[in-house]
Amino acid sequence: MSNLALDVSSIKENLKNLPNQPGVYLMLDGKGKVIYVGKASNLKKRVSSYFRKNLPDPKTRRLVRKIKSFDYEIHSSEEAAIIRERELIRTYSPQYNFQFMDDKEYPMIRITALSDEEPFSRLFIVRSVDYPNDYYFGRKTDVKALRDSVRSLRKIFPVANKSYCFRTKKYCLDFSIKRCTAPCVEKISKADYQRIIKQLILFLQGKRKDLIENLYQEMNEASNKRDFENAAKIRDRIIHIEKTIDSQKGFPQPRDKDILILIENTNFYLIINLWIRENQIINSDEKFLGRIEALPESEIFKSFITNYYLSSEFIPSEIEVSGELDEDGEVLEIWLSKKKGTSVKIIPRPNLISSSIIKLQVRRFQLELGEKVRTIQKRKQLAEKALEELKDYLKLVDLPKRIETYDISNIQGTLAVGSMVVFQDGSPLKSEYRRFKIKAVKPEPNDVAMLQEVLTRRLSKEDQKFAQRLPDLFVIDGGKPQVNAIHSILKRFKKNIPVIGLAKREEEVFIPLKKAPLLIPKNSDAQRLLQQGRDEAHRFAINYHKKRRISQKKSELDNIPGIGEKRRNTLLHYFGDIDQIKAATIDQLCEVDGIHRALAEKIHLYFITNQKV
């Protein structure tokens, strides 16, 4: 970073020092906070464009009014600038950038590569690229649509998709219904099975013409060898593929162009991507973007193009957009052209929707967006009503806009964890969720002490992220003991924040220092909101606890001779987790049932000699 620090009067003077090179730039407000990140093929030309007179877009003018300084990085290419821009947007979450959900969260198809652990390839639906040597296809926002597509594909390409394939000695139901060729029990040769896998990969890569030509060749070879049964199977596969090509949705297909259309309804946006081949729509995909008020439409288009085509298996030669793009459109064209290997044009067409070929599609999505907006507004009204009710029942001074709910999960005190979930304006705010590994409490059943530890860490000044962001209401999963314990923690920190407990059995609400529970009608919106937060905290805590249990099963203790499953579990139950065992002395290890001194010395020596430097 160049670390420029400019005042308003000197910004234009410093623009003259910008280089005519590719890079990224950061716009900062008066407090030094990053409010916008952009990329450019020419930093001087692009950054200077913000400070010219008569900017056409009112939202861009609003951004420029807040800019008090800027910073920049020089990069070797436009592609490097685009990748860096994404990283900076994720780091700073600027107010005037649009950030799409991370691609790795989208479901996609994974086809495993051959290896010592993978004697034949399999097909799965996954959400992350954990094995870079495998093949990944068809990121979709709709997992149901992806599952439907996989079911259709396995009718044509009967491949294995079970996690237990390598452990079974008998074929499963999929073989009986012709959805798998059972390579697990050698109902098909490895070579023939992997040939089907290669055909599936060609299909998913959009190389349909090459695939059909290869299949015709295989069919003719089988026929010449008088293997008519196999030739008939290949013929049927060709027929299925030809029928599927025009109807299959969501996988890369050769096409002439993509058309991107942005639809708006009361500041809620939806973007449509239409795939066009020979003037016909062969696929439509959409993404709901939520409520956007401060961003120009050009910024939304740029963000979508960057995120969508970064991981796309096919890039068309033309991309039409239903709005204007600023100078960054040129950078995207250069980047996409390099990625594709041939020229790619991004063409702004503000009157695109008037075209008859897409009018019906747009109308359908307008109705869909309208219905979604009405659902959101209705949900918002119900949440506002629930918050008003909660305020009245609890006799609060302010509306509890931010509610934090806490829960503990453990098994007899071992592997204990805590969860914090946040509801903002009556809806989950998952970016603010937090989980805690219990550290100070002994591994024995003591939910009260564990909750006290969690709240102490939550309110501690050392917790920079959350310490200054306090809720309007604390909700604890528990009854009188838990609520009174948390009340004492709040007093210690001198925090005058209301706290209540929600007991599971009768769904009773408890207030600190009160014997009788508060009566809130069980069918009220306020009670439902409390239950929703409690259930979410419970789910979040249990998932983390399960994750810790799974990781503990693969324990380092298994590497120590003399430690079997029973002694491993006894040690973990006594100390709580592997870190406590590592820190234990020989005498402390000897206190555990079944651990004699010679074994304790062996455990202690193992962890000393295997310490990570």
N, C-alpha and C positions, 0 to 999 in steps of 0.2 A: 504494500500500500504506500502511496505517496504522502499520506497524512497531511493533506492540505487543510488549513484552518483559515477560512475566509470570512470577512464581514460582508454585509449586503452590498456596500458601495464598491468593493474590490472584486466581486465575482466576475464581472464582464472583463476586467483587466486581466485576470488570471486565466480566462478562457483562451487567451492568445498563446499561453504556454503549453496548452494541451497538444499531444502528439497526433500526427495523422496515421495512427496505427490501430489495429484491432484491440479490443479490450472490454473491460466492464467498468461501470461507473456507479457510484453510490451517492444519492442525494440525502443530505442531513438537515434536520430542523435546528432551531435555536438552541436546543439542549444537547445537540450532538447525536441525536437518535437517528438511525437509518430509516428513512421513510419510503425510499424507492431504490431498486437495483435494476440496472439495464445493461444491455450489451451493445456493441457497435463495431462495424467494420472500420470506421474512422471516428475515433474518440472526439477529435476536435469538432468535426462537422456535426456529430450527433448531439453532444452536450450543449454546443452553442445554439442548436435549434430550439431548446427550451426557453431561451431568453430573448427570442425575437419578438417583435410586436405583432399584435393581432393573432394570437394563437386561436385556431378555430374551435377547439374542443373545450367546453366550460370546465370539465373535470380535470383536464390537463392544466388549465389556468389556476384551478384551486390548488393543485399540487405545487406549481411554481411559486405561488404566494407563500408557501411554507418553507421553501428551500432557503437556507441561510449559508450553507457551505456544501462542497462536494469533494469526493475522493475518487481515485481511479486506480485500475491495474492494467498494465499492458500485457497482451498475450500474443503468442506466435501465430494464431489463426482464429478465424471466426468460430470454428468448432470448439476450440479450447475455451473461448469466451462464453459460449452457450452453456457448456458444462459447468464452468465456474459460476455463471449467473444463477443456475439452479442451486448450487451449493450455498451461495450467499443468501438467497431467498429463504432457504430452509433454516439457515443460521439466525437470520435477523427477523424473519416474518414481517417485512415492511408493510406499512398501512396501505400503500398504493400499488402493491404487487398482488397478483392473484396466485394462490398456491394450491395446486391440485393435490388430491390424495396421492400418496406415494404409490407408484406403480406396483411395488412389491406386495401391496395388500390386495391387488386384484387376483381373482382366480385365473388359472391358466392350465394348459395341458403340459404334462412332463412325460417324456419318453426316456427311459433310462438307457444309458450307454453300457455296452458289454464291459465286464471287468471280472476279476477273480471272485468278487462277492456277488456279481450279477451275471450268472451264466447265460441268461436270455433276457431280452428287453421287456419292459412292462410299461403300462400306461397309467398315469395317475392325474388327478386334479390337485394342484398345489397352489400356494399363495406366495411362495418365495423361491428364489433361485439359490438353493443350498448346494447343488452339485453342478459346477460350471461345465463339466464335460457332457452333461445330459442335454437333451433337446427340449426347448420350451416354446409353446405356441399359444396364440389366441387369447391374450389378456382380455377379459370381459368384466364389466361391472355387475352383470347379472349371472350369478353362479347357477341358477336354475336353467337358464338358456344354455350355459356351457355343458351342464350335465345332460340335457336333452341332445345336444350335438354329439357328445361322446357316445351316448346310447345308439345314435344313428350310425356313427362311424364304426362301432364294433359289430354292427350287422354286416358291414362290407369288409372290414379288416378285423377278423376275430383274434384279438390279442389279449394276453393276460393282464389283469389289473388288481390282483389280490396281494396283500402284504405277506401272506403266508405261503406263497407259491413254492418257495424253496424248502419248506418244511413238510409239505404234504406228501403222502404216498398214494393218494387217490385223487382222481380228477373231481372237480366241483361241478355244480349245476350249470355253470356257464358253458361247459363243453357239451352238455346234453341239449342245451337250447341254441347251440351253434354261435355262441358269442365268444368262444375261445377255442383254440386248437390243442389245448392241454400239453404244452411243451414240458410241463412239470413231471409228467409221467411218460414222456416220449411217444405221445400219440402222433407227433409230427417230428421230422428231423430238424435239427438245429438250423441247418442251412435253409430249409424251406420256410421255417418260422421267421428267421431274420430277413428273408426276402419279403415277407408280408410287412414286417416292420419298416423296411426301406420304402415300400409302396405307400404306407401310411405317412411317412415323413415327406415324401414327394407331394402327396395330396395336401398336407398341412402347409407346405411351403408355397402352395399355389402353382406348382408345376404339373398341372393336370394333363396338359398335352403330352409331356414326356412320359407321364405315368401310363396313360392309355396306350401310347405307342409301345412301351415296354411290355404291357400286358398282352397286346395283340401278338407280339413276337413270341412270348412265352406260350400263348395258346396254340400258335401255329407249330411251335416245336413239339409241344405235347401231342398234338394231332398227328404230326409226322411220325412220332414214336408209337402211334396207336394207343396212347394213354388218354382215351376218350373221356374217362371219368374226370381226370384232372383238367382236361381242356374245357369240359362243360362248367366246372367250378370257376375257372378263370373267365369264361364267357359271361357267366352270371355276375361276377364281380365287375366286369366292364359295364354291363347294363346298369347295375346299381350306381356305379360312379357317375355315369353319364346322366342318370336321373337326378343325382344328388348335386351335381356341380352348380346348377342354376338355383337350387333351393337352399343350399347350405349357407348358413349365416355365421358371421363372426370370425371366419378364418381368412387369411390373406388370399386374395384372388387377383389375377391380372385385370386391370381396369384402366380406362382412359383418364379419369380424373376423380378427385374427391370434391364434394361441395360442402362447405361448412356454413351453417346458418345459425345465427344467434337469435333466440326468441326471448322476449321480456314481458313480464306481467307484474306490475306494481313493485319494480326493483328486484324481482326474482327472475333468474336467468336459467335457460336451458340451451345447450348447444347440440346441434344435429350434425352428423357426418353421413352424407349420402355417397355411396360408391356408384359411379356411372360407367357403364360399358355399352358402346354403340347406342348412345342416347337413351339407355334404359337404366332404371335404378335396380341394381342387383343386391344391394344390402343397405340397411339404414341402422345407425347406432346413435344413441343419445346419452348425454350426461347432464344431470341436474346440478347446477352450480350453487344453488342457494341464493341468499339475499346479498346483493352487491350494490353499494351506493356510491362509493368514492372513485371507482375505477372507470376509465374510458374503455369503450368496447375494443379498441385496438389492443389494449393490454390483455384482455381476456382471450382474444384470438391468438396473440403471440404465445401466451402461456399454454394454451391448448395444443397448438402446433408443435411446440418444443417437447411437451410431455408425451403426446400421442405418437409422434413419428420417431422419437428417440428409441423406442422399444418395438416399433412396428416392423414386421417381416417384409412388408411391401410398401413402397412409396410411389405414388402415381407421378406422371410427368406434369400434371397440372393440379393445382389446388385453388379452387375459387372460394372466396369468402364474401359474406353478405354485408360487408362494411369496409371502411377504410383502414389501411395499415400505415403506420408512420415509417420513418426511415429504417427501423429495425427489420422491416419486411425484406429488405435487400440482404441483410445478414442471414436471415433464415433461408432465403433462396440459395445462397452460396453454400451454407451448411448442408441443406438437403441434397443439393446437386452432388456434393462430394460424397455424401453417404450413399446415394443411389448409383453414382458412377456416370450418370448422364444428366442433362439439364433438367431442372425442376423450376417451374414458374408458379408464383403465388399471385393470383389475379383478383384484385378487389372489384366486386360487382354489387354496389349498393341496391340495385333494382333486381337482384337475383330472384326474389320471391315471386315476382310477377310472371316468371316462366311457368308455362302450363304443366311441364313435366314434374315439377316439384310442389305445385300449389296444394294438391291433396295431402301430400306427406306433411307439409308445414301445418296445414289446418288440423291434422290429427294430433300433432305434437303440441299445438297451441291449446287444444282441448285438454290434453294430458297435463300440461303445465298449469292450466287453470284449475283443474281438479286437485293437483298437488298443493297449489297455493291455498286453496280453500281449506284443505285438510290441515295445513300448517297453521293457518289463522284460527281455525276452530280449536286446535290443540293449545294454541297460545292463550285463547280466551279461557279454556278450562284450567290451565296452569295459573293464570291470574286470579281466577275465582278461588282455586285451592290455596294460594298464598294469602289471599284476603281472609279466608276462613281460618287458616292456621294462625294468622296474626290475632284474630278475635279470640279464638279458643285459648291461646297461650298468653293473651293480654300483653302482646309485645308493643313496644313504642313504634318500631319501624317494620316495614314489610320485609320478611325474611327472603330477600332476593338470592342470597348465596347461602346454601345449606350444605354443611359437611357432615357426612355420616360415617361412623367407624364400626369396624367389626374385628374379631379375633378368630383365627382358625388354628387348631393344633390337635394332636392326638395324645392325650394324657400329658400335655405340656411339652411334648417333643416337637421339633421343627416348627415352632410357633411363629406365626406371622400376623401382621395387622394390615388392615386396608383403610384407605380414606377415599371416599367418592364425593364428588362435588356436583350439586345441582344449582345451576344458574338460571334464575327466572323460571323455575319449575321444570327445567330440562337437564339431562345429564351433560356435563362438560368434561368429556373424557380426557382432554389434554391436561386437565388439572388432577386427575386421579393419581394416587400415590400408594405404594406398598411399603411395608416395614418388615424387616427381619428382626424378631425380638432378640435382644442381646443381653440385657441386664438381669432379666428374671430367670431364676433357676428352672430347669426343665421339669416342671411339675404343674398340675392344673391350677392356674391362678389367673383367670381372665381379668380380674380387677387390677392386679399389678401390671399386667401386660398392657391394658388400656392406658394406665397411668404413664407407662414408658412411652407409648405411642404419642400421647398428647404432649408430654414433656418435650419430645423431639420435634413435634409439630410446631410448638410455640417458641422453641429455642432460637436465640438470635443467630446461632451458627447456621440455621437453616435459611439461607439467604433467599431462596426461591419463594418460600411460603410465609416466612415470619411476619412480613408486613401486610400480607393479603389475608385479612381475617374475615371469618364468616359472620353472617347475621344470626346464625343458629347452629349449635352443635347438636347432632343426634347420635345417641349411643345405642348399639344393639345390646340391650340388657335392661335390668330392673333397678331397684333402689340402690343396691351396693355399688353398681357400676356408675350410676349417675352421681351419687354422693362423692365417689372417689374422683371423678372428673371435675366436679364442682370445686373440690379442694385444690386441684391442680390449677384451675383458672384463678382462684383466689391468690395462690402463690405467685402467679405471673401478673397479678393485678389487672386481669382482663374481665371486664363487665359484659360478658357475652352469655346469652341464655343457653342452657343446655337441658335436654330432655332425654329420657330413655324409652325405647320401644321394646317391650317384652314380647317374646314370640307366642307364648301359649295362648294368652287371651287378647293379644294385641293391645295391651294397656300402656298408657303413656304416663311416665313418672317424672316428677319435678324434684329437684334437690331439696332435701330437708322436709319433704312432705310424706306422710305415711300412706295416705290414700292416693290411688292413681287418679289422673285427670280423665274425665269422661268425654271422649270425642266419639261421635257416632261412627260406627264401623262402616257405614255406607257413604260417609261424607267424602268430598273431594280432598279435604285436608288429610284425612286418615289414609286415603289411597296414595297420596303423595309421599307421606312418611313411610308407608310400606314399600313403595317402589324404591325409595332411596335405601332402605334397610336391606331389601332383597338384592339390590345391585352391589352393596358393600359386601354382603354375604357371598355372592357369586365371585366377586373380585378376590376376596380373601381365600376362598376355597381353591380357585384356580392357581393362585401363587403357592398355596400349601401343597397341592398336587405336584406342581413343578419341582418343589424342593424334595418331595418324597422320591420322585423319579430320579433326580440327580443323586440322591443319597444311595439309591439301589446300586448305582455304579460307583461304589465307594473305593477309595484308596486302600481301605482296610482289607479288601479282597486280595491285595497283592502280598499280604503278610502271612507267611506260613503259620498255621495253628489258629487262624481266624476264619471260622466258617460263618454261615448265615446266622446261626443262633447267637454266637458271641458278638458278631457285628451289630446285630439289632440291640443286644443288651448294652453295648457300649454307647450306641447312638441314643438309646432311651435314657441312659444315666447322664450323659454329658449334654445332650440336646442336638449337637451337630458336629461335623468333622473338625471344624476349627477349634472347638473346645477340647476335643481329644488330642489334637496336635499340641495344644498349649499345656496339657496336663503333665504333671510330674509322675515319676514311677510310683511313688507312694499313693498318689491319687488314683492311678490306674489300678493299683492293687485293691482298692476299696470296692471295685466292681465285682459282682458275683461271677465266678468262673474264670477270673483273670488272676493267675498265679504270678509270682514275682518274675520268674524266668520269661513268661510271655509278656509281662508289662515292660521288662527291659528291652525285649525284642521290638515291641510297638514303639517305645520311646526312641530307640536307636534308628528305626526305619524313618521316622519323621525328621529326625535331626540330619540324617545323611541325605534325605531327599528334599531338603528345603529349597525353595525357589529363590535364587539370588536376585 
